[in-house]
């Protein structure tokens, strides 16, 4: 959910390093696993640019953007309960 919320609210493609910096406490291994899973489900798209050093960006697909109402509702719910959820 954190990956989706950052991609949604950034409204632009994000690089792995940006996502890692924004999501507190996530390991690079776990972040990459989650990104691959979201890519396999066609929720996000991974774009690799043919430059040196390599440049890879992640963005939401149309299917990922269709999750907006669900994402907003979940984030709103979590925000209202952050004391209990330790956020």
Backbone as CSV, one residue per row, in Angstrom:
resi,resn,N_x,N_y,N_z,CA_x,CA_y,CA_z,C_x,C_y,C_z
1,UNK,0.820,-1.186,0.000,0.000,0.000,0.000,0.870,1.259,0.000
2,UNK,2.001,1.214,0.707,2.863,2.392,0.777,3.429,2.740,-0.602
3,UNK,3.817,1.732,-1.348,4.352,1.979,-2.690,3.285,2.652,-3.544
4,UNK,2.082,2.103,-3.515,0.993,2.658,-4.318,0.676,4.087,-3.912
5,UNK,0.648,4.347,-2.614,0.317,5.709,-2.177,1.384,6.705,-2.608
6,UNK,2.648,6.321,-2.539,3.706,7.241,-2.971,3.655,7.481,-4.482
7,UNK,3.406,6.429,-5.248,3.296,6.609,-6.699,2.065,7.436,-7.053
8,UNK,0.984,7.221,-6.330,-0.247,7.968,-6.607,-0.078,9.451,-6.282
9,UNK,0.412,9.748,-5.096,0.506,11.146,-4.671,1.659,11.904,-5.324
10,UNK,2.670,11.192,-5.810,3.759,11.899,-6.493,3.316,12.379,-7.869
11,UNK,2.350,11.685,-8.470,1.815,12.032,-9.794,2.892,12.084,-10.865
12,UNK,3.968,11.359,-10.634,5.052,11.269,-11.616,5.777,9.950,-11.395
13,UNK,6.526,9.493,-12.370,7.309,8.270,-12.160,8.329,8.464,-11.038
14,UNK,8.607,7.376,-10.325,9.587,7.430,-9.243,10.640,6.351,-9.441
15,UNK,11.847,6.656,-9.016,12.944,5.699,-9.084,12.987,4.889,-7.791
16,UNK,13.665,3.756,-7.846,13.793,2.882,-6.686,14.355,3.641,-5.488
17,UNK,15.387,4.419,-5.705,16.018,5.158,-4.602,15.049,6.154,-3.962
18,UNK,14.185,6.764,-4.765,13.193,7.701,-4.225,12.178,6.966,-3.349
19,UNK,11.707,5.828,-3.840,10.744,5.043,-3.074,11.362,4.553,-1.768
20,UNK,12.601,4.088,-1.841,13.283,3.606,-0.634,13.437,4.728,0.386
21,UNK,13.763,5.901,-0.073,13.930,7.060,0.813,12.592,7.458,1.450
22,UNK,11.514,7.359,0.696,10.195,7.785,1.175,9.519,6.778,2.108
23,UNK,9.850,5.499,1.953,9.194,4.456,2.749,10.133,4.043,3.882
24,UNK,9.862,4.553,5.049,10.733,4.336,6.207,10.840,2.855,6.566
25,UNK,12.068,2.420,6.769,12.309,1.081,7.284,12.235,-0.059,6.289
26,UNK,11.948,0.214,5.042,11.852,-0.871,4.059,13.254,-1.224,3.559
27,UNK,13.517,-2.525,3.462,14.801,-2.957,2.910,14.708,-2.913,1.386
28,UNK,15.851,-2.796,0.751,15.862,-2.761,-0.711,15.318,-4.070,-1.271
29,UNK,15.672,-5.186,-0.633,15.202,-6.493,-1.095,13.674,-6.574,-1.058
30,UNK,13.082,-6.164,0.054,11.618,-6.216,0.189,10.943,-5.266,-0.795
31,UNK,11.516,-4.081,-0.970,10.956,-3.110,-1.905,10.961,-3.672,-3.323
32,UNK,12.065,-4.261,-3.724,12.166,-4.839,-5.067,11.170,-5.985,-5.236
33,UNK,11.024,-6.827,-4.215,10.052,-7.928,-4.290,8.632,-7.392,-4.478
34,UNK,8.288,-6.369,-3.724,6.947,-5.793,-3.822,6.726,-5.117,-5.175
35,UNK,7.741,-4.415,-5.659,7.632,-3.776,-6.975,7.425,-4.821,-8.067
36,UNK,8.161,-5.920,-7.992,8.002,-6.991,-8.989,6.601,-7.592,-8.928
37,UNK,6.103,-7.785,-7.726,4.756,-8.333,-7.563,3.707,-7.394,-8.162
38,UNK,3.826,-6.106,-7.868,2.889,-5.120,-8.431,3.007,-5.047,-9.952
39,UNK,4.215,-5.215,-10.452,4.423,-5.223,-11.906,3.781,-6.468,-12.522
40,UNK,3.961,-7.622,-11.889,3.349,-8.865,-12.379,1.826,-8.763,-12.421
41,UNK,1.254,-8.036,-11.462,-0.196,-7.855,-11.400,-0.681,-6.712,-12.292
42,UNK,0.238,-6.074,-13.000,-0.037,-4.964,-13.915,-0.630,-3.746,-13.209
43,UNK,-0.229,-3.554,-11.944,-0.647,-2.389,-11.169,0.327,-1.237,-11.424
44,UNK,1.596,-1.586,-11.628,2.613,-0.589,-11.961,3.357,-1.039,-13.208
45,UNK,4.045,-0.099,-13.824,4.898,-0.415,-14.965,6.314,0.046,-14.638
46,UNK,7.261,-0.779,-15.023,8.685,-0.494,-14.823,9.257,-0.089,-16.173
47,UNK,9.825,1.105,-16.237,10.402,1.603,-17.483,11.910,1.701,-17.320
48,UNK,12.630,1.009,-18.206,14.094,1.024,-18.183,14.568,1.879,-19.350
49,UNK,15.403,2.871,-19.049,15.932,3.760,-20.077,17.333,3.303,-20.468
50,UNK,17.643,3.317,-21.769,18.952,2.849,-22.244,20.047,3.905,-22.064
51,UNK,20.359,4.198,-20.821,21.395,5.186,-20.519,22.371,4.593,-19.513
52,UNK,23.524,5.229,-19.409,24.522,4.840,-18.418,24.734,6.027,-17.502
53,UNK,24.598,5.873,-16.202,24.182,4.658,-15.495,22.715,4.341,-15.763
54,UNK,22.323,3.090,-15.500,20.947,2.675,-15.785,19.922,3.546,-15.059
55,UNK,18.834,3.815,-15.737,17.741,4.595,-15.151,16.466,3.765,-15.265
56,UNK,15.841,3.516,-14.116,14.604,2.734,-14.061,13.586,3.546,-13.276
57,UNK,12.386,3.662,-13.826,11.316,4.395,-13.154,10.075,3.517,-13.045
58,UNK,9.305,3.780,-12.007,8.059,3.060,-11.762,6.910,4.054,-11.771
59,UNK,5.810,3.639,-12.373,4.615,4.479,-12.404,3.380,3.587,-12.370
60,UNK,2.266,4.160,-11.985,1.015,3.409,-11.961,0.482,3.206,-13.375
61,UNK,-0.095,2.052,-13.606,-0.803,1.797,-14.860,-2.229,2.331,-14.709
62,UNK,-3.010,2.235,-15.762,-4.424,2.622,-15.667,-5.138,1.765,-14.619
63,UNK,-4.783,0.480,-14.573,-5.365,-0.414,-13.573,-4.983,0.047,-12.163
64,UNK,-3.734,0.460,-11.990,-3.284,0.974,-10.699,-3.997,2.255,-10.313
65,UNK,-4.206,3.133,-11.286,-4.916,4.392,-11.011,-6.385,4.142,-10.670
66,UNK,-6.936,3.051,-11.184,-8.328,2.709,-10.879,-8.511,2.331,-9.407
67,UNK,-7.412,2.064,-8.720,-7.471,1.749,-7.291,-7.586,3.000,-6.420
68,UNK,-7.627,4.172,-7.037,-7.655,5.434,-6.290,-8.705,5.457,-5.176
69,UNK,-9.969,5.137,-5.439,-10.960,5.220,-4.356,-10.626,4.290,-3.182
70,UNK,-10.144,3.109,-3.489,-9.784,2.151,-2.444,-8.580,2.660,-1.664
71,UNK,-7.581,3.139,-2.367,-6.364,3.652,-1.738,-6.666,4.845,-0.838
72,UNK,-7.446,5.776,-1.334,-7.801,6.963,-0.547,-8.582,6.547,0.705
73,UNK,-9.506,5.609,0.558,-10.286,5.140,1.710,-9.391,4.460,2.746
74,UNK,-8.473,3.612,2.298,-7.560,2.939,3.225,-6.643,3.923,3.935
75,UNK,-6.104,4.875,3.205,-5.220,5.869,3.814,-5.981,6.740,4.805
76,UNK,-7.196,7.067,4.482,-8.038,7.859,5.377,-8.343,7.077,6.651
77,UNK,-8.681,5.809,6.489,-8.948,4.934,7.628,-7.710,4.823,8.516
78,UNK,-6.551,4.582,7.919,-5.305,4.446,8.684,-4.949,5.746,9.393
79,UNK,-5.144,6.871,8.723,-4.823,8.162,9.328,-5.695,8.422,10.558
80,UNK,-6.954,8.044,10.489,-7.866,8.249,11.613,-7.528,7.343,12.796
81,UNK,-6.770,6.284,12.550,-6.436,5.317,13.603,-4.941,5.204,13.845
82,UNK,-4.188,6.212,13.452,-2.726,6.119,13.515,-2.193,5.884,14.923
83,UNK,-2.887,6.378,15.944,-2.444,6.125,17.324,-2.439,4.627,17.623
84,UNK,-3.465,3.948,17.153,-3.609,2.527,17.435,-2.778,1.659,16.497
85,UNK,-2.471,2.176,15.330,-1.731,1.408,14.329,-0.228,1.647,14.392
86,UNK,0.209,2.551,15.242,1.630,2.910,15.381,2.226,3.403,14.066
87,UNK,1.542,4.309,13.412,2.034,4.876,12.148,2.823,6.133,12.403
